[in-house]
């Protein structure tokens, strides 16, 4: 019995030797450096590809997030990626010298909200919800800001382009994912819904899946050329 127990101890020591804590510490430092050096949120896949061997990157990022929870900068999750951001309670002391995105018009805000909550959505569907036409310039502004993108083409007559929000949209508004968008009670509490609200009024639950839906086809470069469209971030004829 004693010999068997000694063998078990030896095997356990060998396993522990393979799991050198210094390796995980180095992996954490690498992950921290990659996020710090990037101007854009960094995906866990990007980090994993640059580590010396297989690690649980998600666990590493959660550990880092906890370490930075009470500092002047926080590690935040943006969709499926990570970024360092100024702590929310310190944002008032940060002076922004860079050019700000121009102030959105009421129409642009309405269109952005409809796309966020109803995506994937077409221009015709946006106009149906708003009850008025949507100008080409309104969508241009949202795409130039990097908050709206072309998703695909709806499998209906005319094959209209479908629209959705981007990771930059989540990042700008401090959202980890679309389910963090405010619901009806939150909007009412913030004073954003005023007047008499219809009894059947509700806030749709945004789609959490970034994949194309069953009634969407992928949008191709040929589609963009045919429609006279450019990729998000450029001018659009839509």
Order of alpha helices (4+ residues) and beta strands (2+ residues): alpha-alpha-beta-alpha-alpha-beta-beta-alpha-beta-alpha-alpha-beta-beta-alpha-alpha-beta-alpha
